[in-house]
Amino acid sequence: MPSLTIENYVKAIYQLTVGPGSGSASTGALAANLRVTPSSVTSMLKTLHDSGLAEHKPYEGVRLTPEGNQLALRVLRRHRLIELFLARTLELTWDEVHDEAEHMEHAVSDLLVDRIDAYLGFPEIDPHGDPIPRSDGSFSLVTHTPLPQCSVGCQLKLERVLDQSSDFLRYLSEIGLTIGAVGWLLENNVVAETVRVEVAGASTTLGYNSAAKLLMGLVDRPRV
């Protein structure tokens, strides 16, 4: 069985290398993501390489092998199903479930995770809108648009939040931007790098850095 540390590393590498334009993760990016020293990352990358889970090339970064990718998806499946289970059954808020799932994801068996999946009705997304891998590693992924790239005047729905830190999620809850919330993009100021959105009749201004972490779906035609 892979150790807790190995599972954390393959999950971090997967998250840093998935998506358009991504190919490999740098040592520095991994160190920042896992909050460890670069020397610790270098040592663990050798372990991952020797285990056949990752390929590391100096000055080019690290990427997962098919075996490493499969393990990363198993860990993500556990994490996201646990988050949703905690939210639905124990009514933990979306800013509470992430840290709890971080601890529990290494302790549960795949059998228990499969039972949780069936109990929840085989859901496709977790409380933050992240896709939940199926038992075979596949998952449904719909392309959404970062808020700063949306057109002014359009009615939008929040589909996914990329930053799952507790403080950020609590702030989004305060302004009404939770998964499934529908609102309007009123203004996109490229000079100030801010957007202004209206949700439930109240408007809020967000900087591009925060807004880029909100992935939106188009609900309706532009307001006329």
N, C-alpha and C positions, 0 to 999 in steps of 0.2 A: 504494500500500500504506500502511495506517495506520502511524504511527510507534509505537515502543515505548511512549512516554509516553501517546499517545492510547489504546492498548490497555489500559494499566494503569488509566487513568481510567475508561473505560467498564466495565471489569470491577469496579472498586471501586464505582461508582455502582450497578451491577446488584446486587451483593452487599448494599449498604446499603438498597436499595429493594425487594428481593424479600421475599415473605412477608406474612402477615396484618397489616393496619394500616399497612403501609409504602406511601408514595406518592412521596416525594421525599427527597433527601439534602441535608443542610445543608452549607454551606461548611466549617464547623468539623469536622463528622464526616468529610468527605472529607480534610481536612488531616491529621486524626489517623490515618486509615486509611492514607494514603500517606506519612505522615511528612514533609510539606512545609508551607510557610507558607500561611496563608489568602490572602495576596496572590498566591501562585503558583497557587492553585486558581482564584481569580477570573479570572486571565489565561487559564488553560487552558479554563475554562468558556466563555469567549467564542469560543475556537477550536472547541470542540465544537459550539457553537450555530451558528457560521458554516458548519461542515461538515455540518450536518443530523443530527448524532448525538445531540444532547441539547437539551433546552429548559430554560432557566434564568430564573427569575423572582426578583427581589430580595425578600428576606424570606420567600420560599416554598420555595426550594431548587431542586434540579435533578432532572430525570428524563430517562430515555433515550427517544429516538424509536424507532419500529420498526426503523430502520436501525441505531441504536446498540445496541438490544437484541440484534439478530442478530449484530453484531460481538462483543458481550460473550459470547454463548453460544459463538461460535467459539473465543474465547480460553480460556474455561473448558473446552471440549472438549479442546483441546490440553493444557492444564495437567493435567487429571485423568487423561487417557490416558497422558501421560508419567509421572505419578506411579505409576500401576499398572504400566506397563512396567518402570520402574526397580525396583519392589518384586518383581515376578515373575521378571524375567530376571537382574538383577544383585543381587537379594536385599538391597537397601537397606531399612532399617527405616522404619516409617511416620513417624518423627520426622526422617528424613533426606531424604525424597523431595520435600517441599514446596519447600524453598529451591532444590534442583536444578531442579525444574520451573519455578520462577519465572524462571530464567535461560534455560531451553531453549524455553519456550513461544513466544517471539518469533522463534525462529530456524528452526523447522521449518515445512515447507509443509503445506497441507491434504492433499495427496496422500500424504505420508509419514504423517500422522496417521491417514488412512483405512486405510493398510496396517497400522499399529500396532493399530488397532481390530479389523481382521479377524484379525490374528495372535493377539490376546488372546481372540478368540471373542465379540466384540461385548459386552463387559461393561456392566453397568448402573450400577455404583458404583465409586468409587475406594478407595484404602486407608483413607480416613477415613469412608467411608460416604456421601460426597457423590454425588449423581446425575451421571452422565456424559451430556451432551447428545449426541444422534445427529447425523449429518451434516446433517439437515434442521432442526436446532435443537430438536426435540422431545426429551423425556426422561421417564422413569418416576419419579414422585415419590410415595412412600408417606408418609403422615402418621404421625410418631412423637411420643412424649410426653416432654417434659423430665423428668428424674428427680425433681425436687421435686414434680411434679404427679401422680406415680404413687401407687397405693394401697399402704399397708403390708401386707405378707404376700404380695404377688404375686411370682411368678417372672418375671424380666425378662431381655431380651437387649439388649446394647448394639448399636444399629444405626448411629449416626452421632455424630461428635464435631465440634462447631462451632469449638472453639478448636484450631488446628493449630500452635501455637507448639511448638518442640522441647522446651522444659522441661516443658510440660504433658503432652505425649504420652509423654515418658519416665517421668513420674510415674505416668501411667495404666498403662503397661506394668509398672512395679514392683509395682503393687497388683492386677494381673491384669485390668484393665479395658481389653481390646482389642476391636476390632470382632468381634462374634459371641459374646463372652463372656456366659455365662448366670449369673445370681445372684438373690438375694432382697433385697427392700427390707425391712429389719428395723425401721427407725424413721424417723419424719419429725417432727422437733422444730421446730414453727413459731416457738416463742419464741426458741430459740437459732439458728434458721435453719440447721439441719444435717440431713443424712440419714445413716443408717448402712446400709451394704449388705454382703452376704455373697457372696463370690466364691471358689470353690474351697476352701470351708471356712474362709476367713479373713474377718474383718469389718473394714471401714474406714469412718471417718466423713469426710464431705465437707461443706463449706460450700455454701450455696445458690448462691453465685456460680459455683463450679466445677461443681456438680451440674447447674445449668441448661444447661450446655454439652454435656451428655450426653443424647442422644435415645434413648429406649428403646422396645422392642416387647414386648408381653405374650406370654409363652411358654405359661403354664399357668394353671390356676385358682388362687385364693388357697390358701395352705397352711392346713390345719385342724388 
